Each structure stands twice: as C-alpha cells, then as structure tokens.
Amino acid sequence: MDTKTSSHSSPNLVKFGGNERLQRVFSLIPHGIVKPVTAAQISQISGIPIRRVYDCIQQLVMKYSIPVGGVRHDNQHGYFIITNEQERRAALLPLQSNAKELTRRASVLARLPLSEA
C-alpha cells in the first residue's frame, strides 16, 4: 500500500501524500455495506465534482489498495469500505456483470459492418 499506514480503521490515519481530495473522499466512505454513500452524495458534501469523485475511488482501490466496494441493489446504492468476504462478494458481483456486458458490447461492435459515409 502506498499510504503512510496500512490501517483502514480511521480516515485520519491514512494519508495520501498530501492529496486533500483523496483524503476527503476516503473520509466520507463508510466502513461496511449497511449504509453505503453514493458518488453524488460525496460530491454534494465535499464540493468535489462527481467525475473527480469517481477518479478518487479508482485511485483509492488501484493505487492505495483501499478495499472500496460498490453496491447496486434495488434499495441500496453506493460505496463502502469492504470489511468481510460477504461484502467483497457483494462488491464483485456488479463489477463482474459490468465487465461481461462491456466484453459483449465490444464483441458486437467489432463485428458490425460499417457504412461508407
């Protein structure tokens, strides 16, 4: 992990090389799946544009190894810090489904005939 500490237990313990935007986004993501927070909520609370919120979440996972999961159920949407294997599975399901759909779309797009303009 590329942070000053490996603990995810307190938002104040993890530092992101002085990146206040990352720190702010991280501090707004709850631990556990019970009350996930949406990117729109993070944006509204923090004043960070929603596209930057998505970028921060990507960095938290990919660069800093923070286990941020997302959930998309009927009445539950948003991001959370994964705390157990059940939450990990819940977070992986929409990602794997999305990956399959993107692969399927790319395959169809690659086979479509092109018309001359």
N, C-alpha and C positions, 0 to 999 in steps of 0.2 A: 504494500500500500504506500502511496506517495504522500501521506499525511504525517504530521508530527507525532501522532499517536494512533494506535490501531483500535482504540476503543470507539464504539459507536453508541455508547450509552448516554452520552450527553453532547448536545450540539456545541457546547462551549469548549469541549475537549479536543475537537477535531479542527485543525487549521488547514487552510488550503492555499498556502503560500501567499497570504495577504489578499486573496481574491474574496472581497466582501460579498460579491454577488453570489458566489457558490456557498459561502458561509450562511448567507441569509436564506437561500433556498433550502439548504440542508436543515437549518434550524426550524423550518416550517413543516417538514415531513415527519409525521408521527411514527413512532415505533409500533408495529403491529398493524394488522389488517382491519381492526374494528372500526376505526374512523379515518379512512384514507382522505387525503386532501387532493383536490383537482389542480391542474396546472392553472386554470382560470382563478381559483381561489388564491394560489400562491402569488400569481401576478397582481391580483387586486390588493392583497395585503402588503406585498413588498414593493409594488410600483415597478417591478421588473417586467418588461414586455414578454408576452406569452411565448414567443419564439425563443427568447433567451432562457426562459424557464425550462423549455424542452432541452435546450443545449446544456444547461446546468445539470439536469437529470442524467443526460447522456454522459457527461464528464464524471459525475459522481460514481456512476457504475464502471465506466470503462477506464478512467484514469486513476481514480482514487479507491476503487474496489469497495465502494459502499453498496450494500445489497438493497438497492431501491427497487421495489416491485410496483407493478401497477395492476389494478383490478378493474374489470368491466363486467359487472353483473347488472341485473335488472334494476336494483335499487342501490347499488354500491359502485361508485366510480372514484378513481383517484390513485394517488401514490402513497406508499408507506415503506418503512424500513422493515425488511423481512426478518422475522425473529425465530422462525422454525421451519421445518420441512413442509408442513402443510401449507404455510404461506408461500413458500418457494414454489410449490406445485401450482397454487392458485395464480401466482405471478407469471409462471412459464406458459400456462395454457393460452392466454391471448397472444403472447409473442409467437408461439409456435403456430397458432392458427393463422396469424397475420403473415408469417413467413411462407406458409403453404400457399396462401392466396396470392402473394406477390410473385412467387415462383410460377404459379399457374398463369397469372396475367402476363408475365414476361414470356412464357412459352407461347401463348396465343399471339401476342404482339409480334414475336419473331416469325411466326408462320403467316401472318396476314399479308395478302397481296397489296402492293402499292399501286396507286393510280398515278398516271402521269398528269402533272398539273399544267 
